[in-house]
Amino acid sequence: MFLPRPFAFVTATLLFPLFFALLCVPLAECATTGDDGALVRWEPYVGETPDGRTLQGRLGRITVPENRGSGSDREIEIAFVHYPSTNPDPGPPLFFLIGGPGGPGVEWCASVALDERLPLLEFGDVIGIDQRGAGRSGPGFDAGPAFPYELPHDEPITRDDVVAAWNAATERMVAHWTEAGVDLSAYNTEESADDVDAVRAALGYEHIVPVGTSYGSHLGLAYLRRHQEHVARALLMKVEGPDNTWKLPSATQHVLERLGELVAQDPALGEQLPDVVGTVRTLLKRLEEEPVTIEASRGGETHRVVIGPYDLQTIVATALAHTPNLAGLPAALAVMEQDRWDHLMGFALRNRHGDVASPMTIMMDCASGASPARLARIERERRDPGNLLSDALAAPFYPETADACGNPDLGNGFRGPLQCDVPVLFVSGDLDARTPPGNVEDLLGGFSQGAHVLVRNTGHDDRELESQEYRELVAAFLRGENVTNTTITLPPVPFHPVPRF
């Protein structure tokens, strides 16, 4: 699953009462009791950004029921980090809801708190949570075994091959953790949203600001559905709506066609690659008629892999998801047109070797599931030859995996229409195949104070932070000002030149 750069996982922060801040100066472990009677165990914590800057905070832990609806007394630990605001008059705390599901919320929180383009600490305290089943939170999936699978190198592979191999590994994973006594059905977005509220309540905050991207927005929407009374406002970017977990092949095709338009307008690439969609169609047909054997030396070994249409579909679909990868895709297609394929070795090997490790991501996504209507649409679109890449964007984790993990579906009530009366700012990129702008358009009717910022020339990443207009708009929203629907246009995608041979 994709994990964008740090800001993409923005969440909401919590403001600590001064008494507890003084009581728990991060020199030693200590504990406090929240207004709801929950015990918060604290220890010193220093966060670090990718560029080496550090931020003094503290790491907190609370215990919550593993499955709130089962009647079981089994508990797990939820870990979170708290960073105090640099603002002498801060607003409500910002809760950083990382994507994934299961990204490193505690580890990456310092990066979003200090991001020089839009530092969240200027608006309020920042709290980052390791979601249940991930990172420092229980029950320790990350330290568990991996369950590998392997596919043949000497013949092209298909979607059916990948589904069979992935699902067999998933079944082994489920059996292992079930035997260990873990209730895997408890690892879903509703329980995770209630964990967020347990942290809020334990810290004594009445209102918070959820800030999340990708799966973090999905979690934020679940929090709004279940705990809207505790939300001051919410910033949700690259939005995965309640029924958007499984992606539409038509959305991927739309971005491919949009890429073709941009390349045709590019003065350097337009003549070399005038028809991106036609090129992809031709390459797929060529590989269908005559698969290609590629060879490369890696780690002192010579690898040979026979690639076919499925490899190309997954390579192109993955590149379409994020602007930095999309920038290099036209040049890569031009090289393939010259019948040069060896540079695809790394991707071809990843298509054939993998493992199912932590069940957290799988259980979360399978529990969110899809409505019957959406599943039917995905099936219809993936078989439509007009959608050249089918549903390869999901690879290797397809909807069929729900069968392998026991169909833990939360039901259509979880995915139903959402009504919300607090201010919510939604952000979309027009080149985003994973969470297209249509996801927000489907939601807005239920949000009386919702606004949509559409950013042109960006995908499932945070390129919009390059825009001063965007930064000022988000800053105004986080300060409590009203924001209306806005379109922001970034400079064209900086495409890579076609290499000369």
N, C-alpha and C positions, 0 to 999 in steps of 0.2 A: 504494500500500500504506500502511496506517495506521502512523503513528509516534506512540506515546503520549508523554505528558510525560516529562521526563528519567528519573525513577526507574524507569519501566517498562522501561528498557533495562539494568537492573542486570547487571553481570558480575562476574568474579572478580579479585581483586587479587594482586599479587606483592610479597613482602617482599625488599627489596634487602639484600645483605650490606653491612655498614658500610664495609668497605674500598672497595667500588665506589662507595658513596654519597659518600665523601670524595673519591675519585678523580675523580668526575664532577660536582662542584659546578657547577650550571647557569650558568656564566659564559661558557663557550665550548664549541664542538663537541669531542667526544672519542669514543673507541671503547673497548669492552671485549670480552673474549672469554668466552663462556659455557662451562660445564662440558662441553658437547658440541662445543666448538670453533667454534661459530657466532660470527661477528663482529656485535656490536651497535653501531650508530652512534648516538651521542647528540647532542642539541642542546637548548638551553634552551627551555622551553615554559611559557607562562602561560595556564591555563584560565580561563574566565569563565562565570558563571552568568547566567541571564536577568535577574536582578535586579541585575547589575553587580558582584557579588563576584568576586574573583580568587583563583586558587590556583596557587602555584608548583610546577611539576613538571618533567619532562623528556620529550622526544619521542624514542623509539627506533625504529630501523629494522633489519630483518633481511631477507635474501633467502632465498626458498624456491623449490623447483621449481614451475613452472606446473602441470605434470601429473605427479604422482609415479609413475603407472603406465605412462606412455607411452614411457619411455626417452629422451625429449627432454631436451636440456641447457638449454632455455629457462627462465629464472628471472623471478620477479616480486618486488617489494618489499612487505613487510608493515609498516605503521606502527602504533605504539601509544604511549600515554602512561602514565607512571608517576607516581603521587602517594604520598608516604610517609604512613604512618598517624600519627594524633595520639595513638594509644594507646602508652604506654611499654612495654606488654607485649602486642603485637599477636598476633592469631591468624594463620592462613594467609592468604596474599594473595587478594583478591577479584578475579576476572576479570569485568569488565563486558561482557556479550554483548548488544549492542544488537539491537533488532528490525529489521524491514524486509521482507526482507533488505536489508542495505546501508545502514542508518542511520548517522549521523555519530558513530561510537563514540568517537573521540578528542575531538571537539568537545563532546559532551554528557557526557563522563565527569566533568568538574568538578561538574556539577549533581547527579549521583548521589552523588559523594563528599562533597559539602557539604550535601545536602538536609537542611534543618532538622528535618524530621519523622523522618528516620531516616538520619543521615549515615554512610555506609559507612566513612569514614576512622576511625571510632571502633573498628572491629573488625579492621582490618588495612590494609595497603597496597592501593591500588586501581589496577588497570590497565584501560584501555579500548583496544580494538582497532578499527581500521578494517578491516573484512572485505575479503578479496581482491576486487578489482574496484570498490572504493568508497573515497571520500575520498582520503586521502593514499597509500593502498595501490595497487599496480600492477594493471593496466597502463595506467591513465589513462582509463578509460571516461568519467569525469565531465567530462573536457575534450573529449570527442568530439562529433560532430554528433548532432542529433535527427532523427527520421524522422516527420514529421507525417502526420496523416490528418484528413479532414473529412467530415462527413455532412450531408445536406440539412437546411435549416431549414423548408422549406415543406411538409413532410409528416411524420407520425409515424415514428419509427425503431423498429426491432425488435432483439432480441438477435442475430439472424442478420446484420443490417446491421453491428452493432458488431463481431462476430466477424470478418467479412470485412475490414473496414477496419483493425482492429487487427492482424490476422494479415498483411495485405499490408505494413503498416509494419514488422512484426517481421521478415519475410523480407528487406526491404531492409537492416535493421539487421544481421542475421546475415551477409548477403553482404558488407557493408562491413567488418566486423571480421574475417571469415574472410580476405578479401583482404589485410587489414593483417597477417596472420600470427598472429593470436590463436587459441589453441585454446579455443574457447568451451565445449567439453565439460568443461574443467577447472574451471568455475565452478559448483561444487556443494557441498553441505553436508559431505560427507565430506572433501573437500580443505580446506574452511574449518576443520573440527574439527582436522585435522592441523596447520593453521597455528597454531591456538591452542596446541597442544602444542609446536610449534616455538618459540613465544615463551616458554612455560614452561621448556623445556629450555635455551634460550639464556640465560635469566636464572638458571638453576641451582636452580629450586624443585622440591622433591620432590612437594609436594601443593598444590593450589589449591582455591578455592571458586568454581565457576561460578555466576554470578547473571544470569538472563536472563528477559525477558518476551516473549511472542508468538513471533516467529521466533527471538529469542534463546533461548527455551526449547527450540525445535526443534534449534538448534545445540548447546545444552547436553546434550540427550539423545543426540545423535550423538557428542559428546565422551565421555559416560559409556559408550556402547557400545564406543568404540574405545580409550579411555584411562582406564578406571575406576580403575586402580591409582594414578593421580595425583590423585584427587579426595578431599579431606577430607570434604566435604559439598557439597550444591548447593541453591540456592534458585531454583526455576523457577515463574514466575508467568504466568497467562493462557496455559495450556499448549497448544502445538501439537505433538501427538504425531507419531511417525514416519509415520503414515498419515492425518494430519489437515490436510495442506496445502490441499486443496480442500474447501470448506465444504459442509455439508449443508443443503439447503433446509428440512428439518424443524426444524433448530436455529433458523433465522431465524423460522420460523412460531411456534415455542415462545415466543421472546422477545416477539413481537408479541402473543400471547395473554396472556403474563404482564403486558405493559404494559397491556392492556385491564383486567386485574384491578386493577392499581394505580390506574388512572385512575378506575375505578368506585368505589373506596374513598376517593378524594380528595374532601374536602368542597366544594372550590371547583369542580372540574371534573366531578365525577360526574354532575351533572344536565345539564350542557352537552354532554357526550360520553359517554353511558352505555354505548355499544357500539363500542369502537375497532375491533375486527376487522370488525364489520358495516359501519362507516364506510369502511374501506379497501376492502372488497369492493364497496360501492356506487360509490365513486369510480372504481375500476378499470373497472367495467361502464360507467359514464357516459362515460369517456374512450374506451373501446372503441367505443361506439355513436356518439359524436360528439366527435372530437378538438377541443382548444381552442387557439385562437391567442392567444398572449400577446405583449405589447409593452412594451418598456421602453427608456429612454434610458441609454446607458452610454458614457462617454468621448466625449461629443458626438455619438454616433451613435444612431439609433433601430433597435432590433433587433426583429424579429418571428420567433417560433418557434412551430411547430405541435407541441403535445405530445400524447402518447398514453399508454397504459398502461405502456409500458416506462419512461418518465420517472418516473412515480409509483412504480413498483416500486423503481427504483434510489434514488430520494430517500428512501423510507421505510426500505429496507434499510440504507442508509448511516447514517441517523440512529439505527437500532436498535443499531448496533455500539458506541457510546460513550455513557456516561451524560450528559455535558453536552449532546450533540445530542438524546438521547432525551428530556431534560427539556423541550425545546421542541417535540417532535413532536406531542403532542396538540393544542396550540393551533394549530399549522400545519394539522392535519387539519380542525379546526373552521372555520378560515378558508376552506379549500378547499370545505367543505360549503356555504359561502355563495357559491360560484362565483367566488371570488377566487383567481387563479392567478399574477398578475404577479410575486409575490415569488419564484417558482420560476425566473425568467429565468437567473440565474447558473448554477444547476445544469443547466438545459436546454442552455445553451451549452457547458458542460463535457462534456455527453454527446455533443456533436457536433464538438468540436474537441479534439484531443489530439496527443500525439506519444510515440513510443517512443524513449527516450533511451539511457541506459546499459543494456546487456544483462544486467547483473549480476543484478538482481531476477528477470528473466524466466528466465534460465538456472537460477538456484538453485531456483526453485519448480517449473519443469518437470522438473528432475532429481529432486527429491523425489517429484514425481508422486503417484500413487495406485494402490492395488491394484485389480485388475479388479473385485473385489467392491464396493469403495467407488465406483469410477466408475459401475458399474451402478446402485448405490443412488442416487447423485446424479442420474443420468439419469432414473430412475424417479420420484424425488421432485420434480424440477423440472417434470415433466409432470403431476404430480398437482395438480388444481385446488384441492385443500384447502390446499396451500402457496401462499398468495396471492402471495408475492413471488418465487416460483420460485428461481433461483439468482442473483438480481440482486446479492447481496452481493459476488459476484466481479467485477462489472463494473469496467473493460472487459476484464479479463484472465481469460479462461475456460480450462478445461482443453484446449480445441481448439488453443490456442496451442502446445502441445507439438509438433504437426505442423509448425507454421511455423518452429520453431527446431531441427528435426532429431531430436526425440524423445530427449533426452539422459538418459533414465530410469535411475536408480541401481539399480532392481530391487527385488524383494520382500524380498531379504535386508536391505536398508536399512530397510524398513518393518516387518520382522518383530517378533515378541515380544522384549521387552528384559528381561534379568535384571540386577538391580543390588543390591549388598549394602552400599552406603554410605548414610548418612543423606541423604534428599532431602525437602525441604519443597515441596509443590505448593500453589499458590494459584489459586482460581477465583472468578469472579463469576457470580451466578445470572442476570444480565441480559446476559451476554456471548454474542452471536450468532456471533462469530468463533471463539472458543475456549471452548466451553461446558464445564461441569463434567464432562460425560460423557467428555471426552477424558482426564481424570485417572482417572476410575473405570475406564476400559479399561486403564490402565497399572499401577495400584496392585498388582495381583496379582503382578507381577514384581519388586516393590521390597520387600525384606525389612525395610528401615528407612524406608519411605516414609510420609509423613503428608500429609493433605489438609486445607487450610484453605478452607472454603467461605464466601464473603462475600456476604451477601444485600444487594440494592439497589445493586449496582455492576455495571459492564459491562467492556468492553475498555479500561480506563483504570486510574488509580491512586487512585480515590476511597477505597479501603480504608485509605490512609495517614492519613485523618482520624480513624481509630479508635485510641485509646490501647491498647486491648486487642490490636489487631493489631500495632501497633508493638512492644509489649513481647514478644509471642510471637515475632516475627521476630528481634528482638534476642537473645532467649534462644537461639534456634536458631543464630544466627551466633556466639554465644559457646561453642557446643558442647553445649548442653543438649538433652535429649530433648523432642520435641514430638509430641503425638498429634493425631488427627483432631479438628477443631474447626469449629464454625459460628459466625460472627460476623454480627450483624445491624446494619446501618447505619441511620440515620434514613431515612425515605421520600425518594424522589427529589423534589427541589423543582421541581415542574412550573411552567412559565410560564403566566401568565393568558392567556385568550383576549382579543385586542385588540378594542376597540370601534370601530366605523366610523360 
